[in-house]
Amino acid sequence: MTEIRARDLITALDEASLSRFHLRAVLVSGMGFFTDAYDLFVIGIASTLITKDWNLSPGRLALLNSTMLFAAFLGALVFGRFADVAGRKRVYWLVAAIMIVAAAGSALSPSFWVLIAFRFLLGFGVGGDYPVSAVLISEYANRKDRGKLVGMVFGTQALGLIVGPLVALALLGGGASDDVAWRVLLGLGAVPAAAVIYLRRKMPESPRYQIQVQGQAAEAAAQISDFTDGQVTGNGSGGLRHEMGLRAFLTNRRWLIMLAGTAGTWFLLDYAYYGNTISTPQILGLISPTASTMTKIALQLAIFVVAAVPGYVLAIARLDRIGHRRLQLTGFAMMAFCFLIIAVIPGMTTMVVPFLLVYGVSYFFTEFGPNMTTFVMPSELYPVTMRATGHGISAGVGKLGAFIGVFLFPVLNSSLGLRGTLLLTAAVSALGFALTLVLPEPAGISLEEMPSAPQAGTPAMRVADQASAP
């Protein structure tokens, strides 16, 4: 009876109608994730201004553009594990505090190496925000709309992509110097993080985590009833605790295959996506060498607004109907096709309009595909005791791919040329398609009933429990 009573609240969460409390949770997570996206992508514009202001060498430019991504790799691993051990809520507000300090420090940096240090700290906080934002919303969500809700959090990345270029155009158009412009651009990242830190501290802990890991079913029932104004209630007596140690998780063939799928596809996606997105001003400079800085920023903004934003919106609207795995397959296939066209058709990298059209289509299917789903699926496919860990490993490996893509772009472009570099990106996208095939389809299935997850009381779960070790 203890298991049945504890599961009453989880069933209530799974079957709850989409309501205001869902949107409230999405807003709190989304504000933080907007900050993540803004901080990650604004460096592409800021570094262009910093290069002119500080006369950066190509090596220092590559380091500046990629440092935050490497730190995000570490932050996702560390805070993902911490969220499973100590709770989602503790990590939730802690990473926001780190982002405030690091964004402000970046804006006030007196030298290159001080800036690198603060960008590293910022990346560490942003990396930690990835797993906890995704997992907390996933565990609050109902079964039917889970992909949509997690996708809405990720969709705030679209605002982060747009706000940076808009602010840059406003500053430069208003006559601000390069020094003032890049400092304001980097410092603004502290504002939404500061706004959200109080709200995050008021959010209750994940009820699934409280019930299944902490064994606090009564507290979970009381807190979620209060948070939802009584819309989600359940018998909170009892609680079935699940345990799986890191060693058992990382030595289990099932979970290693799952990690290969979620982390591997995220690595390949971020190699292609971040390498191109952060390097977009440089790409546009190669396509149109005479374009001014403001013209390149305006073209980048146009690509985001016309191609990327509709991809985010459509993915959120259709993700649960199409299927998370199927959408990822479609997106990778179209990315590979578009980059292949640019690479093999003569003249595509010297004609602005044809290039932007195909490049824009690739951007649409990146958002309406793996850029969305690689964030969503790791928050669904792992058991509750390893959900943030699995997502953190996946996000961290993804950011490692982003670091490599951004750092290598100038090197590959100088040795292979733009066409050769994008041909490699097409091959990476095709590999992402193939690796997606190892993943199951999680859309519409309760987190406790995933085909990849051993269930409480089954032999698989009992073996995992017995093998668990800290």
N, C-alpha and C positions, 0 to 999 in steps of 0.2 A: 504493500500500500504506500510505502514511503516514496517509491519511484513514481507511482501514478499521481500522487498528490503533488509532487514536485513538478511533474510534467504538465499539470493543469495550467500553470502560469505560462509555460513555454508554448503550449497550444494556443492560449489566448493571444500571445504575441504573434504567432504564425498566422492566425486567422483574423486579426484585427483589421478593420477597414482603414484605408489611408486617411489620416487625420492630421489635425493641427500639431499634435505633439511630434509626429514624424517630421513635419516640415520645420518645426522648431529645432529639432536635433540636427537636421540637415543644414539649417542656417548657421548654427554654432560651428559645426565641422567645416562647412563651406567657407566661412569667413577665414578660418585658419588656412584652408587649402588654397584659397585665393592668394594669401600671402606667400605660401610655398611657391606657387606658379609665378607670381610676380617677381619674387626674389631670384628664382632660377633663370627666368628668361630675360629679365631686364638687363642682365649683364652683357648680352649681345649688343645692345645699343650703348650702354654705359662704357663698355670697353673700347668701342670705336672712339668715343670722346676722350677717354683716359689715354689712349694711344697717342692722340694728337697733343694732349696736354702734357703728358709725361715722357713722350718720345719712346714708347715701349718697343722693344725688339720683338720679332715674331715669336721667339721662345717665351718671353714674358707674357705676351698677349695670349698664347695658348694656355699658359699656366693660370692666368687670371680667369679665363673663360671656363676652365675645367676644375679648378680647386674645389668649388662648392659641391660639384657632383661627386668627387671622390669622398668628401666628408659626408655627403648624404648616404653613400654606400655604408660607411661605418655607423652612422646614426641610426639607419634603419635596422641594422643587425642588433645593435646594443639595445635600443629602446623597444624594438619588437619583442625581444626576449624579456625585457624588464616588464612589459605590459602583461605578459602571461604569468610572470612570477609575482608581481606586486599589485597588479590591477591596471585596467585601462585608464581610469580616471586620473591616477597620479601622473602618468606620462602625459596625459591630455593637456594639462595646464603647464607642466614643466617645460615642454618643448616650446610653447608659446612664449614663455618668459625668456628662454634662450634666444628666440628669434628677435625679440625686442632689443635686447642688449647688442646682439651682433649686427643688426641692421643699422642701429644708431652709430655703432663703432665704425662700420664700413664708411658711412657718410663723413665721418670726422677724421678719417685716416690721414696722417701727415706724410706717409711714404708708401711705396709699393708693398714692402714686406709686412707692414702693419695692416694694410688692406687685405693682403692674402690671409693673414691670421684671422681677421674678423670674418672674411668670406668662408673660411674653413669652419669656424664656430657656427656660422649661420647655416651652412650645409648640414652640420651635425644635427641641429635642431629640426631642420626641414626633413631630413631623412627619418627622424623619429616620428614626425607627424604623419607620415604616409601610412604605416601599419595601424596606428591607433585610430586615426580618422576613419579608415575603411572598415576596420573590424568593429568598432563601436556602433557605427550606423548599421552594419550588417546584422549585428546581434539585437538591435532595437527593431529591425525591419520586420514586416510581415512577409510571409512566404511568396505571395503573388507579386509584390512590388519591390522586392529586395534589390534587384538589379537597377531599377529606376532610381531608388533612393540613394544607393551608393554611387550611382552614375551622376546624380544631381550634385553630390559633393565634389566629384571629380570634374564636373562640368564648370565649376567656378574657375578652373584653369583657363577657360576661354576668356574670362574677364581679365585674368592676369596677363594673358597674351596681348590684350587690346589696350589696357590702361597704360602700360609702359610706353609704347610708341606714342599714344595720345599726349601723355605728360611731356615726353621728349619734344614733340612738335610744338607744344604750347610754350615750353621753356625757350627753345631755340628761336621760335618765331617771335617771342617777346624780347629777344635780344640778350638773353642770358649767356654768359661766357661758358665755354666748355667745362671749366672747373666747377662753376656753380651748378650747371645742368646735371653732371654725373653725380655730384654729391646729393642733390635733391632727389634724383631718381633712386639712388640706393637707400637714402634715409627714409623715404616714404614707406618702405617695407615694414617699418616699426609701427606704423599707425594702425592698420587692421589687426596686427597681433596684439597690440595694447588694448584694442576695443574688445577682443574676444576672450582675453585671459580671465576676466571676472565671470563671464558666462560659462566658461568651461569648468570653473571650480564649482559652479552651482549645479552642473549636470550630475545626475545620479550614476552610479556604477552600472555597467552592463548587467541586466538581470540574469542572463544566461551564465555569465561568468560567476556571479554571486551564488547561483544555485549549484552549478556543476563543478566549480573549482573551489570556491570558498565554503560551500555548504551552508550558505546563509539564505535559505529560501524565504523565511518570514520577512527578513529585512528587504529582500528583493521585491516581494509582493507589496509591501508597504510603500517603498520608494517609487516603484513604477506606477502604482495607483495614484500617488500624489502627483507625479510628473505628468500623467495623462489625464488628470482631473477625473479619475474613476473610469475612463474608457477601457482600460486594460486591467482586469482583476483576475485573481486566481487564488486557490487555496495554497497559502505559503508555508504550511506546516511541512516539516521534513525536508529532505533534499538529498539527492544522490550525488556524491562527489566522484569526479573522474580525475585520474592522475596519469600523466605520461611524462617521463623524464626526457631530457634532451637527448641522452644517449640512445634510448629506445626509439625515439623519433628518427634520429639520423642514421640508425643502423637497420631500419625497417625498409625492405625493398619497395613496398607500396608507396611509402612517403618519399623515398628517394626518386622514384619515377615521377611522382606528383611535383616534386621540387624541380626536377629537370624540365617539366612542362611549364610550370608557372614562372620560375626564375629564368629559364632559358629563353622563353618567348619574350619576357620583359627585357632581358639583356639585348636581344636582337632588335626589338622595337626601339629601345632607347638609343642604341647605337645609330640607327638610321634617323630617328626623329630629332634627338637633341643635336646630333652632328650637323644636321641641316638647319634646324630652327635657330640655334644660337649663332650659326655661321651664315644665316640668311643675308645680313648686310654685306658680308664678304662675297657670297655667291652673286648677289645683284651687282656688286662692283665688278665682278668678272664678266657678267653678261653685258653690262652697260658701264664701261670704265669712266665715262664722262659725267655720270650722274652725281649730283651733290649729295651730301650727307642727309639733308632733309628729304630729298627725292627718294633715296633708298629706304629711309624710315617710313615714308608714306606708302611706298610699294609693299613693304613688309606688312604694314597695317592693313592694306587692301587685301593681301593674301589671307590674313587672319580672319577679317570680317566676312569676305565673300566665300571663302572655302572652308576655313576651320570651324567657325561658329555654327553654320548649318549642320556640319558633321556632328558636333557635340549635341545639338538640340535633337536631331533625328535619332541619334544613338540612345539618348535618354528616353525618348518617346517609344522606341521600338525594341529596345534591348531585351525585355522580358518576353516579347512575342516572338521575335526572330530566334532567340536563343543566344546565350553568351558565347558559347564555343563556335557556333555557326557564324556569328558576326565577326569574330576574330579571324576565322578562316577567310571570309570574304575580303576583309580589310587588308590582310597580308597579301592576298593574291593581286588585288588592285594596285597596291603599292609597288609590288615587283613589276607589274606590267607598265606602270607609268615611268618608273625610273629606267626601265629597259628602253622604252621609247626615246627618252631624252638621251640616253647613252649611245644608241645605235643609229638614230636618224641623223644624217649630216646636217649641220647648221642649227640644230636645236639649241645649242649652247651659245649661239651668237645672235639669235633673233629674240628680242625681248617678249613680244606678245605670244608667240607659240610656246616659248619656254614657260611663261607665267601660267598659261592655260593648263598645260600638262602638270606642271608643278602644283598648281592649285587643286587639280583633281586628286593628285596623290595626297595632298593635305586633307582633303575632305574624307577620303577613305582611311586615312590614319586615325582621324577622330571618330568617324563612323566605323570603328573597327578596333584594332589592337591597342591604341592609346587609351581607350576607355576600358576595354575588357581585361587587359593585363592588370589594371588596378582593381577591378571588381572581383574577378574569379578567385584570387588568393584569399579574399576575405570570406569565401564560402566553402572551399574545398577541404579545409583542415579541421580536425577536432578542436573543441573549445580550449583545451589545455595547450594547444600548439598553434592556435589560429593566428595570433599576432606574431609568433615566432616564424611561422611559415610565410606570412605576408611580409614580415620584415626581411627575411632572407631573399624573397622574391624581389621586393622593392630595392633592397641593397644591391643585389646582383644586377638589377636593371640600371641603377644609377652608375654602377661600374661600367656597364656598356655605354651609358651616356658620356661618362668621363673619357673613355677610350675614343668614342666617336668625335667628341669635340676636340680633344687633344690631337688626334691624328688627322683631322680634316685639312689643316694647312699643309701638313707633311705629305699626305696622299695627293692633294691637289697639285703640289709642286712637282711630284714625281710621276703621277698618273694623268694629270690634267682633270678638269671638271668632269668630262665624259667618263673617264676611267673610274673616278671616285664614285660617281652615281651608278655605274655598272656594278661596282662592288656592293653598293647599297641595295640594288635590285636582287643580287644573290642572297644578301642577308635577309631580305624580306621573304624570299622563297623558302629559305631555311626556317623562318618563323612559321610559315604555313605548315611545313612538314612536322615541326615539333608540337604544334597545337593539337595534332591528331592523337597524342597520348592522353589528352585531358578528357574527362567526362563532361556531360552537359549538366550544369547545376540549376538552370533557370526553373523556377516554380517548385523547387523541392525544399523541404524544411532543412535547416542546417543540421538537425539531428538525424536526418534520413538520407544524407548524401550517399550515393553509391560508392564513393571512395572512402567513406568513413566507417570504421567499425562501431557498432552500436553498444550502448550500455547493456551489460548482461550477456552479450554474445561471447563466444570463445575468443574471438579476436581481441575484444576489449579487455577481457579478463587476463589474457596473456600479456597485453600491453601494460596493464596495471601492475601485474606481478613483476614485469621486467623494468618497470620505471625506476629510474635512479636520478637523483638531482645532478 
